């Protein structure tokens, strides 16, 4: 092989090297039958360039003599070294070593390339870092990917959701002071990731803002995140507050129940989690959560809500226990509390009742003299009520009961119908009502359970709010709309009108 040379110095091959080059050319001609390639003219150009540089920076005569002597000595020593290197023959063992090194180097390159390709694949799947966000196509179809990715990050579905109108735009606003909307919603896996997505949070808040009281399930967030949700829902005219259970569950997977309510309309009298360890025999994976509310203006309007999210593979047993045991225990406790409250009022320890006779004379006087009283007859009668102690307070069981499909089959539902009827209860959401975003028969998973005796007095219209109906406008295919809606939650909220004027 030709010897190395300094890139800044000229190299003049020796006569022996020239002879070796001639011999190698002749051998190549005999083996291949073709003439060898011509040598590059780069060295000639380099010589000319070096000559120009030398002429430009030509030293004085004395410096030239010293420079020539030094250069002559260096070149002679270099030629001697080059000659020795060129005349040295390679051993066969050296050739084998070179081949082994070359083979090992090629294998190393292949392994390195495979590792690089694997790393790129992992990166694309978002396992080592968030996936690259692709700009949305002009035409959205059902072939969008990354639906199962990080809910907290952006995606093409989020871009689609941001262009949709808010769900409240598709339903008329009804301002009726004589009713309050009560709802229940399973906000699928609501935690840090979902709460950090501003597009999804905006839609969730718009849905929750529709209700005076709403039960939220599958809350896997701490109270700081819950408070952020409450702040997002609240407006200056309609502030919200909440009560929440502790994290409930048998394993590391646990959920909270959360009741959001309008704090300028309702107040919480008490809330507690049903303890089923002793009496009930630990029937529930997630024990029911009870909250009792009183209306701030209509003092005789109280309601007790029992929230429950059953485990799918144990739904029938949990609903059975909810109806036969939990409901009866809550009813008995409510009766005891009302009796205790009435006794306190009778002893004078509670709020004093207004003088009925004097108030009656004042109203007669105002009417006869043409005066005007801003207090209606209905409001006056409410003032006389002893804080709701004598009212027949409704109890509603509600939540994602998984009371449909393979979790509770038709024969089990028929058995539950019999159990409900025996306890003077009835379904608020019927079997033919779809409560999930995924279209399909037999999907009434979310339910209300009403007391038949109180239904006519307290309960108005009951329905499922399909919050994505306003997005089905023909511009985007239905399948894509459904997939986008599932980014928010896979359940629809269920709701009923609570009558305040009873």
C-alpha positions as CSV (number, residue, x, y, z in Angstrom):
1,X,0.0,0.0,0.0
2,X,1.3,3.5,-0.7
3,X,2.8,5.3,2.3
4,X,1.2,8.2,4.1
5,X,2.3,11.7,3.4
6,X,1.8,15.1,5.0
7,X,-1.1,16.9,3.2
8,X,0.9,20.2,3.2
9,X,4.1,18.7,1.7
10,X,4.8,17.6,-1.8
11,X,5.4,13.9,-2.4
12,X,7.7,12.5,-5.0
13,X,7.5,8.7,-5.4
14,X,10.7,6.7,-5.5
15,X,11.8,4.7,-8.5
16,X,11.0,1.4,-6.8
17,X,7.4,2.6,-6.1
18,X,7.0,3.6,-9.7
19,X,8.1,0.1,-10.7
20,X,5.6,-1.5,-8.3
21,X,2.8,0.7,-9.7
22,X,3.7,-0.4,-13.3
23,X,3.8,-4.0,-12.3
24,X,0.4,-3.7,-10.6
25,X,-1.1,-2.1,-13.7
26,X,0.2,-5.0,-15.9
27,X,-1.2,-7.6,-13.5
28,X,-4.6,-5.9,-13.5
29,X,-4.6,-5.8,-17.3
30,X,-3.9,-9.5,-17.5
31,X,-6.6,-10.4,-14.9
32,X,-9.4,-8.2,-16.0
33,X,-8.6,-7.6,-19.7
34,X,-9.2,-3.9,-19.2
35,X,-6.9,-1.0,-18.7
36,X,-6.7,0.4,-15.2
37,X,-8.3,3.7,-14.4
38,X,-6.2,6.8,-14.9
39,X,-4.8,8.5,-11.9
40,X,-6.3,11.7,-10.7
41,X,-4.7,15.0,-11.7
42,X,-5.3,16.3,-8.2
43,X,-1.6,16.0,-7.3
44,X,-0.6,18.2,-10.3
45,X,-3.0,20.8,-9.3
46,X,-1.7,20.7,-5.8
47,X,1.8,21.2,-7.0
48,X,0.8,24.3,-9.0
49,X,-1.0,25.7,-6.0
50,X,1.9,25.0,-3.7
51,X,4.2,26.7,-6.1
52,X,2.0,29.8,-6.1
53,X,1.9,29.9,-2.4
54,X,5.7,29.5,-2.2
55,X,6.3,32.3,-4.7
56,X,3.9,34.6,-2.8
57,X,5.6,34.0,0.5
58,X,9.2,33.6,-0.8
59,X,11.8,34.1,2.0
60,X,15.1,35.9,1.8
61,X,18.3,34.3,0.3
62,X,19.7,33.4,3.7
63,X,16.4,32.0,4.9
64,X,16.1,30.1,1.6
65,X,19.4,28.3,2.1
66,X,18.5,27.2,5.6
67,X,15.0,26.2,4.4
68,X,16.5,24.1,1.5
69,X,19.0,22.3,3.8
70,X,16.3,21.4,6.3
71,X,13.9,20.3,3.6
72,X,16.6,18.2,1.9
73,X,17.3,16.4,5.2
74,X,13.6,15.8,5.9
75,X,12.8,14.6,2.4
76,X,15.7,12.2,2.4
77,X,14.7,10.7,5.8
78,X,11.0,10.5,4.6
79,X,12.1,8.7,1.4
80,X,14.1,6.2,3.4
81,X,11.1,5.4,5.6
82,X,8.8,5.2,2.6
83,X,11.1,2.9,0.8
84,X,11.2,0.5,3.8
85,X,7.4,0.6,4.0
86,X,6.9,-0.1,0.3
87,X,9.4,-3.0,0.2
88,X,7.9,-4.6,3.3
89,X,5.7,-7.5,2.3
90,X,2.4,-8.4,4.0
91,X,2.1,-11.7,5.7
92,X,-0.9,-14.0,5.1
93,X,-1.9,-13.8,8.7
94,X,-2.2,-10.1,8.4
95,X,-4.6,-10.5,5.5
96,X,-6.8,-12.9,7.6
97,X,-6.8,-10.4,10.5
98,X,-7.9,-7.6,8.2
99,X,-10.7,-9.7,6.8
100,X,-11.9,-10.6,10.3
101,X,-11.8,-7.0,11.4
102,X,-13.7,-6.0,8.2
103,X,-16.4,-8.7,8.8
104,X,-16.8,-7.7,12.5
105,X,-17.1,-4.0,11.5
106,X,-19.8,-4.9,9.0
107,X,-21.8,-6.9,11.6
108,X,-21.4,-4.1,14.1
109,X,-22.8,-1.6,11.6
110,X,-25.8,-3.9,10.9
111,X,-26.6,-4.3,14.6
112,X,-26.3,-0.5,15.2
113,X,-28.6,0.1,12.3
114,X,-31.2,-2.3,13.7
115,X,-31.0,-0.7,17.1
116,X,-31.5,2.7,15.5
117,X,-34.5,1.5,13.5
118,X,-36.0,-0.1,16.7
119,X,-35.5,3.2,18.6
120,X,-37.2,5.1,15.8
121,X,-40.1,2.7,15.9
122,X,-40.4,3.1,19.7
123,X,-40.3,6.9,19.4
124,X,-43.0,6.8,16.7
125,X,-45.2,4.8,19.1
126,X,-44.7,7.5,21.8
127,X,-43.1,5.1,24.4
128,X,-39.9,7.1,24.9
129,X,-41.2,10.5,24.0
130,X,-44.6,12.1,22.8
131,X,-45.4,11.3,19.2
132,X,-44.8,13.9,16.5
133,X,-48.0,16.0,16.1
134,X,-49.1,15.8,12.5
135,X,-51.1,18.7,11.0
136,X,-54.7,17.7,10.3
137,X,-55.9,17.0,6.8
138,X,-58.4,19.3,5.2
139,X,-60.9,16.5,4.9
140,X,-61.4,14.5,8.1
141,X,-62.3,10.8,7.7
142,X,-62.5,7.8,9.9
143,X,-58.9,6.8,9.4
144,X,-57.4,9.1,12.0
145,X,-54.9,7.3,14.2
146,X,-53.5,7.8,17.7
147,X,-56.9,7.5,19.5
148,X,-55.4,5.4,22.3
149,X,-52.5,7.8,22.9
150,X,-51.9,10.2,25.7
151,X,-55.2,11.9,26.5
152,X,-53.4,14.9,27.8
153,X,-51.6,15.6,24.5
154,X,-53.0,17.1,21.3
155,X,-54.2,14.9,18.5
156,X,-56.1,15.3,15.2
157,X,-59.3,14.5,17.1
158,X,-58.6,17.4,19.5
159,X,-58.2,19.7,16.4
160,X,-61.6,18.4,15.3
161,X,-63.1,18.9,18.7
162,X,-61.9,22.5,18.9
163,X,-63.8,23.3,15.7
164,X,-67.1,21.8,17.0
165,X,-69.6,24.0,18.8
166,X,-70.0,23.5,22.5
167,X,-72.6,20.8,23.4
168,X,-74.8,23.5,25.1
169,X,-75.3,25.2,21.7
170,X,-77.4,22.2,20.4
171,X,-80.0,22.3,23.2
172,X,-82.4,25.1,24.1
173,X,-81.8,27.1,27.2
174,X,-84.7,26.8,29.6
175,X,-85.0,29.2,32.5
176,X,-87.5,27.8,34.9
177,X,-87.1,28.6,38.6
178,X,-89.5,25.8,39.4
179,X,-87.2,23.0,38.3
180,X,-83.5,22.1,38.9
181,X,-81.7,19.8,36.6
182,X,-80.0,16.8,38.3
183,X,-77.5,14.7,36.4
184,X,-75.1,11.8,36.5
185,X,-72.0,11.4,34.3
186,X,-69.2,8.9,34.1
187,X,-66.2,11.1,33.1
188,X,-64.1,8.3,31.8
189,X,-60.7,8.1,33.6
190,X,-60.7,11.8,34.7
191,X,-57.2,12.4,36.1
192,X,-54.1,14.4,35.4
193,X,-53.8,13.7,31.7
194,X,-57.4,14.5,30.8
195,X,-57.6,17.6,33.1
196,X,-54.4,19.0,31.4
197,X,-56.1,18.9,28.0
198,X,-57.8,22.4,27.6
199,X,-60.0,21.4,24.7
200,X,-61.5,18.5,26.5
201,X,-61.8,20.4,29.8
202,X,-63.7,23.1,28.0
203,X,-66.3,20.6,26.7
204,X,-66.6,18.8,30.0
205,X,-67.2,22.1,31.9
206,X,-69.8,23.1,29.3
207,X,-71.7,19.8,30.0
208,X,-71.5,20.0,33.8
209,X,-72.6,23.7,33.8
210,X,-76.0,22.6,32.6
211,X,-76.9,21.0,36.0
212,X,-77.9,22.2,39.4
213,X,-76.4,19.1,40.9
214,X,-74.5,16.4,39.1
215,X,-72.7,13.2,40.2
216,X,-69.3,12.6,38.6
217,X,-67.8,9.2,38.5
218,X,-64.4,7.7,37.6
219,X,-62.7,10.7,39.2
220,X,-59.0,9.6,39.6
221,X,-57.7,13.0,40.4
222,X,-56.7,14.7,43.7
223,X,-58.7,17.5,45.2
224,X,-56.5,20.2,43.6
225,X,-57.5,18.9,40.1
226,X,-61.1,18.6,41.2
227,X,-61.0,22.3,42.4
228,X,-59.6,23.2,38.9
229,X,-62.6,21.5,37.3
230,X,-65.0,23.4,39.7
231,X,-63.3,26.7,38.8
232,X,-63.7,25.8,35.1
233,X,-67.4,25.1,35.5
234,X,-68.1,28.2,37.6
235,X,-69.2,31.5,36.2
236,X,-69.7,34.9,38.1
237,X,-73.4,34.4,37.9
238,X,-73.4,30.7,38.7
239,X,-70.7,29.6,41.1
240,X,-70.2,25.9,41.8
241,X,-68.9,24.0,44.8
242,X,-68.3,20.3,45.4
243,X,-68.2,17.4,47.9
244,X,-66.1,14.3,47.2
245,X,-65.6,10.9,48.7
246,X,-62.2,9.6,49.6
247,X,-60.5,7.3,46.9
248,X,-62.5,4.1,47.0
249,X,-61.4,0.7,45.7
250,X,-60.0,-2.6,46.8
251,X,-56.8,-2.5,44.8
252,X,-54.4,0.2,43.7
253,X,-57.0,1.3,41.2
254,X,-59.3,3.7,43.1
255,X,-61.9,6.3,42.2
256,X,-63.7,9.2,43.8
257,X,-67.3,10.1,43.7
258,X,-67.8,13.9,43.3
259,X,-71.1,15.9,43.5
260,X,-70.8,19.3,41.8
261,X,-73.6,21.7,42.7
262,X,-74.6,25.4,42.3
263,X,-73.6,27.0,45.5
264,X,-76.1,29.9,45.1
265,X,-79.0,27.4,44.9
266,X,-78.0,24.4,47.1
267,X,-76.2,23.6,50.3
268,X,-75.0,20.2,51.5
269,X,-76.5,18.9,54.8
270,X,-74.3,15.8,55.0
271,X,-72.4,13.4,52.9
272,X,-70.9,9.9,53.8
273,X,-69.7,6.7,52.2
274,X,-71.7,3.5,52.9
275,X,-69.8,1.1,55.1
276,X,-70.5,-2.3,53.9
277,X,-67.7,-4.2,55.6
278,X,-69.7,-5.3,58.7
279,X,-73.4,-5.5,57.9
280,X,-73.4,-5.9,54.1
281,X,-70.5,-8.3,53.9
282,X,-68.3,-6.3,51.6
283,X,-70.5,-6.6,48.6
284,X,-69.3,-3.5,46.7
285,X,-66.0,-2.9,45.0
286,X,-66.7,0.8,45.3
287,X,-69.1,1.6,48.1
288,X,-72.0,4.0,47.4
289,X,-71.6,7.6,48.3
290,X,-74.5,9.5,49.8
291,X,-75.1,13.3,49.7
292,X,-78.1,15.2,51.1
293,X,-78.9,18.6,49.7
294,X,-81.3,21.4,50.7
295,X,-82.4,24.2,48.4
296,X,-81.5,27.7,49.6
297,X,-84.7,29.4,48.5
298,X,-87.2,26.6,48.8
299,X,-86.6,25.5,52.3
300,X,-88.9,22.5,52.1
301,X,-87.0,21.1,49.1
302,X,-84.5,18.5,50.1
303,X,-83.1,15.6,48.2
304,X,-80.9,12.6,49.0
305,X,-78.7,11.3,46.2
306,X,-77.0,7.9,46.4
307,X,-74.2,7.5,43.9
308,X,-72.9,4.1,42.8
309,X,-70.5,2.9,40.2
310,X,-70.8,-0.9,40.1
311,X,-68.1,-3.3,38.9
312,X,-69.2,-4.7,35.5
313,X,-68.7,-8.4,36.3
314,X,-70.5,-7.9,39.7
315,X,-73.2,-5.5,38.6
316,X,-76.2,-7.7,39.3
317,X,-75.2,-8.5,42.9
318,X,-74.3,-4.9,43.6
319,X,-77.5,-3.5,42.2
320,X,-79.4,-6.1,44.2
321,X,-77.7,-5.0,47.4
322,X,-78.1,-1.4,46.5
323,X,-81.9,-1.8,46.3
324,X,-82.6,-4.3,49.1
325,X,-80.2,-3.0,51.7
326,X,-78.6,0.3,51.0
327,X,-81.8,2.0,50.0
328,X,-83.6,0.8,53.2
329,X,-80.7,1.9,55.4
330,X,-80.6,5.4,53.9
331,X,-84.4,5.7,54.2
332,X,-84.4,4.7,57.9
333,X,-81.5,7.1,58.6
334,X,-83.4,9.9,56.9
335,X,-86.5,9.2,59.0
336,X,-84.5,9.2,62.2
337,X,-82.8,12.5,61.3
338,X,-86.2,14.1,60.5
339,X,-87.7,12.9,63.8
340,X,-84.6,14.3,65.7
341,X,-84.9,17.6,63.9
342,X,-88.6,17.9,64.6
343,X,-87.9,17.2,68.3
344,X,-85.3,20.0,68.4
345,X,-87.8,22.4,66.8
346,X,-90.5,21.4,69.4
347,X,-88.0,22.1,72.2
348,X,-87.2,25.5,70.8
349,X,-83.6,24.6,70.0
350,X,-84.1,25.0,66.3
351,X,-85.0,28.1,64.3
352,X,-88.1,29.8,65.6
353,X,-91.2,29.6,63.5
354,X,-92.8,32.9,62.4
355,X,-96.1,34.0,64.2
356,X,-98.6,32.6,61.7
357,X,-101.6,34.7,62.9
358,X,-99.7,38.0,62.8
359,X,-98.3,37.2,59.3
360,X,-101.7,36.4,58.1
361,X,-103.2,39.7,59.4
362,X,-100.3,41.6,57.6
363,X,-101.2,39.9,54.3
364,X,-104.9,40.7,54.7
365,X,-104.1,44.3,55.5
366,X,-101.8,44.7,52.4
367,X,-104.5,43.2,50.2
368,X,-107.3,45.4,51.5
369,X,-105.2,48.6,51.4
370,X,-104.0,47.9,47.9
371,X,-100.5,47.4,49.1
372,X,-98.0,45.0,47.4
373,X,-96.1,42.3,49.0
374,X,-93.1,40.8,47.0
375,X,-93.5,37.5,48.9
376,X,-95.8,35.1,47.0
377,X,-98.3,32.8,48.6
378,X,-96.0,29.9,47.7
379,X,-93.0,31.6,49.3
380,X,-95.0,32.4,52.4
381,X,-96.0,28.7,52.9
382,X,-92.4,27.7,52.5
383,X,-91.4,30.1,55.3
384,X,-93.8,28.3,57.6
385,X,-92.3,24.9,56.9
386,X,-90.0,23.7,59.7
387,X,-86.9,23.4,57.5
388,X,-88.2,20.5,55.6
389,X,-88.7,18.2,58.6
390,X,-92.2,17.2,57.7
391,X,-91.7,16.9,53.9
392,X,-91.5,13.6,52.1
393,X,-87.9,13.8,51.0
394,X,-87.1,11.9,47.8
395,X,-84.2,9.4,47.6
396,X,-82.7,8.8,44.2
397,X,-80.1,6.1,43.4
398,X,-78.0,7.0,40.4
399,X,-74.8,6.3,38.5
400,X,-73.1,4.0,36.1
401,X,-74.7,0.8,37.3
402,X,-73.6,-1.3,34.3
403,X,-77.2,-2.5,34.1
404,X,-77.2,-3.7,30.5
405,X,-75.5,-5.9,28.0
406,X,-73.6,-8.9,29.1
407,X,-73.1,-7.4,32.6
408,X,-76.8,-7.7,33.4
409,X,-78.6,-10.0,31.0
410,X,-82.3,-10.0,30.2
411,X,-83.2,-12.6,32.8
412,X,-81.3,-10.8,35.5
413,X,-83.0,-7.5,34.5
414,X,-86.4,-9.2,34.8
415,X,-85.4,-10.3,38.3
416,X,-84.2,-6.8,39.2
417,X,-87.6,-5.4,37.9
418,X,-89.3,-7.7,40.4
419,X,-87.0,-6.5,43.2
420,X,-87.6,-2.9,42.4
421,X,-91.4,-3.3,42.3
422,X,-91.3,-5.1,45.6
423,X,-89.6,-2.1,47.2
424,X,-91.9,0.4,45.5
425,X,-89.1,1.6,43.2
426,X,-88.8,1.9,39.4
427,X,-86.1,2.6,36.7
428,X,-85.7,6.2,35.7
429,X,-83.8,5.2,32.6
430,X,-85.4,2.4,30.6
431,X,-83.7,-0.6,28.9
432,X,-84.1,0.9,25.4
433,X,-82.2,4.1,26.2
434,X,-78.6,4.3,25.0
435,X,-76.3,5.9,27.6
436,X,-73.0,5.3,25.8
437,X,-71.3,7.1,23.0
438,X,-70.8,3.9,21.0
439,X,-74.0,3.2,19.1
440,X,-75.6,-0.2,19.7
441,X,-78.5,-1.9,21.2
442,X,-78.8,-2.8,24.9
443,X,-76.5,-0.1,26.2
444,X,-78.5,1.5,29.1
445,X,-75.6,1.2,31.5
446,X,-76.3,4.4,33.4
447,X,-79.5,4.5,35.5
448,X,-81.7,6.4,37.9
449,X,-83.8,4.5,40.5
450,X,-86.8,6.5,41.7
451,X,-89.3,6.0,44.4
452,X,-92.7,5.4,42.8
453,X,-94.5,7.2,45.6
454,X,-92.5,10.4,45.1
455,X,-92.0,10.3,41.3
456,X,-95.1,12.2,40.4
457,X,-94.5,14.8,43.1
458,X,-90.8,15.4,42.6
459,X,-89.7,14.0,39.2
460,X,-90.2,15.7,35.9
461,X,-88.8,14.7,32.5
462,X,-86.0,12.2,32.4
463,X,-83.6,11.8,29.4
464,X,-80.2,11.0,28.1
465,X,-78.2,14.0,26.7
466,X,-76.4,13.0,23.6
467,X,-73.9,15.8,23.7
468,X,-72.4,15.0,20.3
469,X,-75.7,15.4,18.3
470,X,-74.7,18.9,17.3
471,X,-71.5,17.7,15.7
472,X,-73.4,15.3,13.3
473,X,-73.8,17.9,10.6
474,X,-72.9,15.9,7.6
475,X,-69.5,17.6,7.2
476,X,-67.7,14.9,9.2
477,X,-68.7,11.2,9.0
478,X,-70.4,9.7,12.0
479,X,-67.7,7.3,12.9
480,X,-65.1,10.1,13.2
481,X,-67.5,12.2,15.3
482,X,-68.0,9.2,17.7
483,X,-64.2,8.7,18.0
484,X,-63.8,12.4,18.8
485,X,-66.6,12.3,21.4
486,X,-64.9,9.4,23.1
487,X,-61.9,11.7,23.8
488,X,-64.3,13.5,26.2
489,X,-65.9,10.4,27.7
490,X,-67.5,7.2,26.5
491,X,-70.7,7.9,28.4
492,X,-73.6,10.3,27.9
493,X,-74.9,12.2,30.9
494,X,-78.3,11.2,32.2
495,X,-80.6,13.8,33.8
496,X,-84.0,14.5,35.3
497,X,-86.0,17.5,36.3
498,X,-86.5,18.0,40.0
499,X,-89.7,19.8,40.7
500,X,-89.1,22.7,43.2
501,X,-92.7,23.8,43.3
502,X,-94.5,20.9,45.0
